[in-house]
């Protein structure tokens, strides 16, 4: 997995408020921890950091 994040993804993250950004960070850490323990599948080698961050953002539940 590449570790760089594009300007587009950075702009997506900048649009999140503190609570949404914290939720996204928590989700990323939780996913990494579960993958390291083998309880979820490790992302494919060709998945980029951009792909992962965008997937997390789009899967976040809508805010009320």
Protein Blocks (a to p, Z undefined) as FASTA:
>chain_A
ZZbdcfklmmmmmmpcfklmmmmmmmmmmmmmmmmnopaccddfklcfklmmmmmmmmpc
cdZZ
